[in-house]
Amino acid sequence: EVMLLRGALTMSTRDRLVSLLLDLAVPWFGKLVVKKPPSQEQMATLCHASRESINRVFSKLLAEGSITRGGIGPQRRLIVLSPALERPRDSK
């Protein structure tokens, strides 16, 4: 399924990625998580960005604590979103 982000053409790559992660997130044990996140290549396609730029933004989000990776076993790709992570104003 193709997801279109409202205002995507005027949003930064960071804002598009944050919007995508928030759209994919579900509540889980009191946290917002993306249980099976798409690959960086898939995120790039969905965000209309290069995989390299998604990689840079993803690394910055990890470094600033806006997202963390977690999980054990089959849940290894779990991404936990910080409660402080907010949806950009130009998106849904």
The 8 nearest C-alpha neighbors of each residue, nearest first, counted from 0:
[[1, 2, 45, 3, 41, 44, 37, 42],
 [2, 0, 3, 45, 44, 4, 46, 41],
 [3, 1, 45, 0, 4, 19, 46, 5],
 [4, 2, 5, 1, 45, 7, 46, 6],
 [3, 5, 7, 6, 90, 2, 91, 15],
 [4, 6, 90, 7, 91, 3, 89, 8],
 [5, 7, 8, 89, 9, 90, 4, 10],
 [8, 6, 10, 4, 5, 9, 15, 90],
 [7, 9, 6, 10, 11, 5, 4, 47],
 [8, 10, 7, 6, 11, 89, 5, 15],
 [11, 9, 7, 8, 14, 15, 6, 12],
 [10, 12, 14, 13, 15, 9, 7, 8],
 [13, 11, 15, 14, 16, 10, 48, 46],
 [14, 12, 16, 11, 15, 56, 17, 53],
 [13, 15, 17, 11, 16, 12, 87, 10],
 [14, 16, 12, 18, 13, 17, 46, 19],
 [17, 15, 19, 13, 18, 14, 12, 20],
 [16, 18, 14, 20, 19, 15, 13, 21],
 [19, 17, 15, 21, 16, 20, 86, 14],
 [18, 20, 16, 22, 17, 21, 15, 23],
 [21, 19, 23, 17, 22, 18, 24, 16],
 [20, 22, 24, 18, 23, 19, 17, 86],
 [23, 21, 19, 20, 24, 18, 25, 17],
 [24, 22, 20, 21, 33, 19, 25, 36],
 [25, 23, 33, 32, 21, 31, 22, 20],
 [24, 26, 31, 32, 27, 33, 23, 34],
 [25, 27, 31, 30, 29, 32, 28, 24],
 [28, 26, 30, 29, 31, 25, 32, 34],
 [29, 27, 30, 26, 31, 32, 25, 79],
 [30, 28, 27, 26, 31, 32, 25, 82],
 [29, 31, 27, 26, 28, 32, 79, 80],
 [32, 30, 26, 25, 80, 24, 79, 27],
 [33, 31, 79, 24, 25, 78, 34, 80],
 [32, 34, 24, 78, 36, 35, 77, 23],
 [35, 33, 77, 32, 36, 78, 76, 74],
 [36, 34, 33, 76, 77, 37, 74, 78],
 [37, 35, 33, 34, 38, 76, 77, 78],
 [36, 38, 41, 42, 39, 35, 40, 33],
 [37, 39, 41, 40, 42, 36, 43, 35],
 [38, 40, 42, 41, 50, 43, 37, 53],
 [39, 41, 43, 50, 38, 42, 44, 49],
 [40, 42, 38, 44, 43, 39, 37, 45],
 [43, 41, 39, 45, 44, 40, 46, 37],
 [44, 42, 48, 40, 46, 50, 41, 49],
 [43, 45, 41, 47, 42, 46, 48, 40],
 [44, 46, 42, 43, 47, 41, 2, 1],
 [45, 47, 43, 48, 44, 15, 42, 16],
 [48, 46, 44, 45, 43, 49, 7, 12],
 [49, 47, 43, 46, 44, 50, 52, 12],
 [48, 50, 51, 52, 43, 53, 47, 44],
 [51, 49, 53, 43, 40, 52, 39, 54],
 [50, 52, 54, 49, 53, 55, 48, 43],
 [51, 53, 55, 49, 54, 50, 56, 48],
 [54, 52, 50, 56, 51, 55, 57, 43],
 [53, 55, 51, 57, 52, 56, 50, 58],
 [56, 54, 52, 58, 53, 57, 59, 51],
 [55, 57, 59, 53, 58, 54, 13, 60],
 [56, 58, 54, 60, 59, 55, 53, 61],
 [59, 57, 61, 55, 56, 60, 54, 62],
 [58, 60, 62, 56, 61, 57, 63, 55],
 [59, 61, 57, 65, 63, 58, 62, 66],
 [60, 62, 58, 64, 66, 59, 63, 67],
 [63, 61, 59, 64, 60, 58, 65, 66],
 [62, 64, 60, 61, 65, 59, 66, 58],
 [65, 63, 61, 66, 62, 60, 67, 81],
 [66, 64, 81, 60, 63, 84, 61, 80],
 [67, 65, 80, 61, 64, 79, 81, 60],
 [66, 68, 79, 78, 61, 69, 64, 80],
 [69, 67, 78, 77, 79, 76, 66, 70],
 [70, 68, 77, 75, 78, 67, 76, 79],
 [69, 71, 75, 74, 77, 76, 72, 68],
 [70, 72, 75, 74, 73, 69, 76, 77],
 [71, 73, 74, 75, 70, 76, 69, 77],
 [72, 74, 75, 71, 70, 76, 77, 35],
 [73, 75, 70, 71, 72, 76, 77, 34],
 [76, 74, 70, 71, 77, 73, 72, 69],
 [77, 75, 74, 35, 78, 70, 69, 36],
 [76, 78, 34, 69, 75, 74, 70, 68],
 [79, 77, 68, 33, 32, 67, 69, 76],
 [80, 78, 32, 67, 66, 31, 68, 77],
 [81, 79, 66, 31, 32, 65, 82, 78],
 [80, 82, 65, 83, 84, 66, 79, 64],
 [81, 83, 84, 80, 31, 30, 85, 65],
 [82, 84, 81, 85, 65, 80, 64, 86],
 [85, 83, 81, 82, 65, 80, 86, 17],
 [86, 84, 83, 87, 82, 17, 21, 18],
 [85, 87, 18, 88, 17, 84, 90, 21],
 [88, 86, 89, 14, 90, 85, 18, 17],
 [87, 89, 90, 86, 91, 85, 14, 10],
 [90, 88, 6, 87, 10, 91, 5, 7],
 [91, 89, 5, 88, 87, 6, 4, 18],
 [90, 5, 89, 4, 88, 18, 86, 6]]
